[in-house]
Amino acid sequence: MGMDRAALATLAAERIEAGALDEGSLEALACALGSTSRSVRRALRSELGLAPVELAQARRLALARELARTMVAEQQRSRS
């Protein structure tokens, strides 16, 4: 038997936060975790209320926001 749903969701979320779906597939992530893509999807939906792609999109959006803030701050400093 594999790991429990909460542990699977935690590990999958950590890998997704680290960028696992930026270049790789959900199937590759699931395989690396010793699971199936369906189990990963179900675990994340159950534990976090998000599908893997939604978690990856939220991560990308947060990175884009931070980049925009950094660029605005740098522009304001250069004008001073």
Secondary structure as the mmCIF struct_conf table of DSSP 4:
data_model
#
loop_
_struct_conf.conf_type_id
_struct_conf.id
_struct_conf.beg_label_comp_id
_struct_conf.beg_label_asym_id
_struct_conf.beg_label_seq_id
_struct_conf.end_label_comp_id
_struct_conf.end_label_asym_id
_struct_conf.end_label_seq_id
HELX_RH_AL_P HELX_RH_AL_P1 ARG A 5 GLU A 17
TURN_TY1_P TURN_TY1_P1 ALA A 18 GLY A 19
HELX_RH_AL_P HELX_RH_AL_P2 ALA A 20 GLU A 23
BEND BEND1 GLY A 24 GLY A 24
HELX_RH_AL_P HELX_RH_AL_P3 LEU A 26 ALA A 32
TURN_TY1_P TURN_TY1_P2 LEU A 33 GLY A 34
BEND BEND2 SER A 35 SER A 35
HELX_RH_AL_P HELX_RH_AL_P4 SER A 37 LEU A 48
BEND BEND3 GLY A 49 GLY A 49
HELX_RH_AL_P HELX_RH_AL_P5 PRO A 52 ARG A 79
#
